[in-house]
């Protein structure tokens, strides 16, 4: 399966091809190892954590490329203007307009409906400065789009990145987050951010608000 970074059908720009080639060289040079497989379905959300390094995009791009997929990501609509528009789209960017009446979840769900294939990567903690608490955006997008999400973990210390089983949103975010936390901690039990995530899931299960 080949998921392209845009849906226009045109060949990717030279700049995007050069950047992707550089990313793959760095990925292989660093000696990263990939564990698990992505689902056969053509549409899904990759829920990645922990997001602790600016290099995460490089390693996620390299890992998904090994599986034959070019991942997509969300970006502010202001980045999708000349002269960056074509490059951003070819790299997998999807413009999100925060000024629109439709919130970003609805905008991305509409993009899933419009495309035949789409693999959307989301840093579930939002930013590198997060304490490890997960944002629920990835979940609401998967739910609104009617697609599964794939919990994906990364370990910079051991240079490993792994894909978990595809999970369908049940509608109970607390229970689903607890399932994800159990999987993530089974892979990296000592990761501090996954301990925070597990505690977050337990609070939600007890009915405590975030």
LINBELZI-V14072 format. One record per run of one state. SS is the DSSP state (H for helix, E for strand, L for the rest). FROM is the first residue (numbers start at 1). TO is the last residue. Records with the same first field share a line. If there is no record, write none. Layout:
BEGIN
SS=FROM-TO ; FROM-TO
END
This chain:
BEGIN
L=1-13 ; 30-32 ; 36-42 ; 50-55 ; 67-71 ; 80-84 ; 91-92 ; 97-103 ; 115-117 ; 124-136 ; 146-147 ; 156-159 ; 168-172 ; 188-191 ; 206-210
H=14-29 ; 56-66 ; 77-79 ; 85-90 ; 104-114 ; 137-145 ; 173-187 ; 192-205
E=33-35 ; 43-49 ; 72-76 ; 93-96 ; 118-123 ; 148-155 ; 160-167
END
